[in-house]
Amino acid sequence: MKEKIDIMSLTINELTQYVIELGEKSYRARQIYEWLHNKLVDSFEDMSNLPKSLMQLLDEQCFITTLVVEGQLASSENETIKYLFKLKDDHVIESVFMKYKHGYSVCITSQVGCRMGCKFCASAIGGLNRDLSASEMLEQVYAIQKLSGKRISNVVVMGIGEPLENYDSLIRFIKVLSSQEGLHISQRNIAVSTCGLIDKILALADERLKITLAISLHAPNNKIRVQIMPVAHRYSYQTLIEACKTYVKKTNRRITFEYILIKDINDSEACAQELSCVLSNILCHVNLIPMNPIEERSYEQSPKKAVTAFKDILVSHGIQATVRRELGQDIDAACGQLRRKHSQGRQYESVRSNP
Ligand code: SAH
């Protein structure tokens, strides 16, 4: 039997081509696309402006990706909710819903697990199972919009996984999510975070997207970076910084550098001075992140004083820097933490149906 088509992963052009191949008029593609990506239905039967025969044909040849809520955990203020979703093959991923300055934001997973091996990260511990499809990435946003009843205006690809390792699905995801006939989330409100896969950063620079690229830098030099991020063995610090400069030049978009502050590893004033020099000529913003401690590692969070001093040094060098709000530490909102507990069969409390 022929494998069914993952219809939600098709761009509008691909869908149009498919519909024409079925012998239908091309406007049907736009109707189907709107049902999938704007009205967010999860069955062909619900596509009420399609002829019955087409609904049946689609049902025979295609599938619509859905996610099952496996668990849901709200932070004490109820403004951050972490969802555990089960995929078709029973793998579990996590996505986070957050209230953000003027709207609502979702942080999505791009791979089941991760093979980048960052030492401070819970997602890295179990390794990589598989990539997510574009539809599985989209459905995290769609499902949360439906569950929360709130219109999602920001999406960050900062959950489990290395999105640039799943490059084709990522690009599809961004194009569909920002398309006019879909949820039409502005590319300026979509951010993608990478640990620094240089060839893919350079490829991304040529895609002409308006997204924000975030680089998980986490160190002021190669020596410290290799200690905490194995990817630095593959791509040296200096080549990463050069790739970032090229990215800014080509896209004219400001880069975000993420920097987790880990006690006695990368949080000294000397580190801040060195980082200031490295970033002095780059159009960028530095997001300082107090590390969420994970049980499996001995790394500790930097003291508040060190965080402030670090930030002040960057700012005194004219570099824009902010300290990320700590959202949802009480619900294990750091990358991969909840999924890990779930896979170990551990208890997590309070399942709520609505925020
Ligand atoms: N692989 C991508 C995206 C997933 S990680 C990347 O590396 O950017 C998303 C962000 O969460 C990264 O900046 C990552 O370094 C950070 N992160 C991972 N573990 C963390 C922890 N324990 N505390 C705080 N941030 C963490």
Residues whose N, C-alpha, C, O or C-beta is under 5 A from the ligand:
A	BS01	SAH	F120 C121 A122 V157 M158 G159 G161 E162 P163 S193 T194 C195 S216 E258 I260 I289 P290 M291 N292 A334 C335
